[in-house]
Amino acid sequence: MAIEDASALGTVLSHLSSMDELPALLQLYKKVRLNRVHTIQRGSYTNRFFIHMSKGPMQDMRNEIFGVGDYNGSPNLMGNTLFTNWLYSYDAVQEVEKEFRRQGRAHL
């Protein structure tokens, strides 16, 4: 996440031509990053229940669920192809530039 954040922020700030633009550019950065970061944070929070379990019936249930493998809605996000494709195919620079184009701004 930190590398994506840095890439996105660097791309946003590369559009800065005066300090007066900074608040609007930071809002654009927030708009581009917030949903993705929130989704990954929720996934990490959820995964903690499945990864850090003591031995017992809950862990046995988890092992059965994980043993099924990859399927939509699997609680094992790192074993879910849809999630991992979404996670690892993201291009932060491309997303920022797409938002600039959507807003009708050209890169300097």
C-alpha positions, 0 to 999 in steps of 0.5 A: 500500500505504501508504494501505491500511495507514494506512486499516486501522490507523486503523480498527483503532485506532478500536476501541481503548478501553484500552491493554490492547487494543492488542496484540490489535488489532495482531494483528487488523491483522496478520491482515487485512493480511499475506496481501494485502501479501505477495501484492503484494510477490511480484508486484512481485518477479516483475514486476521480471524482466519489466519490467527486461530488457536487449535480447535473446532474453529480452526478445523472449520477454517481448514475445511473452508480453505480446503475447498479452494478458490471460489467467489465469496471465499473468506480466504482472500489470499486464495481468492483469484478475483481478489488477488487479481484485483489486488496485484494488477492495480496501477496507481499511476494509471488510476490517477491519470484516468481521474485527471482525464475524467475531470478534463485535466491534461497532464503538464 
